[in-house]
Amino acid sequence: MTTAERIHKQGQQHISNLAATVRQLWNQACDHDGIPRDSKFVCFSNDNPYLQFHNQAMNQYFDAVREYQVGGYVGLQIVNGKAR
């Protein structure tokens, strides 16, 4: 596997992990307020402890997707000139 292929695969995995985190936080927020998980539009309660984390995870997800689409090195660390 070439370096470019490995970087591409790592970027895709990072985005998949973020999407899974967003989904898990959505489910927890819905469960907290007794809302069906498959709802499209919701209004969470003011005391929902998962809402802040869901919003942060969504922002990270959208940033990663945007960076990945323009060829960025999403979710990677560069150490001594090498991607990990």
N, C-alpha and C positions, 0 to 999 in steps of 0.2 A: 504494500500500500504506500503510495507516495505521500509526501508531507501535505500536499494540497488536499488529497482525499481524506487524510486523517483529520485535518483541520475542519474540513466540511462536515465530516461525521460527528466530530465533537460539538460543532455549532448546532447541528440538528438535535443532538442528544440534550444539550443545554436547554434549548427551546422546548423540547418535549418534557423535560423535568419541570420547567417553569409552568407549563400548561397543566401538568398534573397537580402541582401545588395550588394553582388558581382553582382548579376543579375541587380539590379537597377542602379548601377554605370556603368555597361557595356552598358546598354540601353542609359544612359545619354551621355556617351562618343561617342557612335555610332551616336546618334542624333546630337550631336555637330558638327561632321564631315560629316553628311549626308550619313552615311554608314548604310545599312540594318542591323537591329538588329540580324537577324539570320545568319549573316556572321560567318564563322569559322576562317578565317585568315584575319587579318586587319592590316593596318598601320595607326595609329592615327597621327594627326598633332602635331607638336611640341608645339602648344599653347593650346592643349586640357586640360582644367582645371580639368577634371575628371580622367585622366589617373593615376596620382599619388595616388589618393584615391582608385582607382580600384586595383592598385598593392598592396597597403597596406592591403586592405580587402582580396585579394587573399592569401597573406601571412598569415594573421590571420586565414583564413578558412583552409588552408592546415595544419597549426600548430595544430589547434583544431582537425581536422580529425585524424592526426597522434597520438596525445595524447589520443584521445578517443579509437582508435584501440588498443592501448597497455594498456587500462584500467585506463587511467588517469581521473582525476576529472575535466573535461573540463567545463569552464564557471561557476564554482561554487566558492562560498566564504565559507571559514571555519571560523566561529566565535565561540570562547569558546568551541571548539571541536565539533561543530555541523555544518552540511552543510546547507546552505540557498539557 
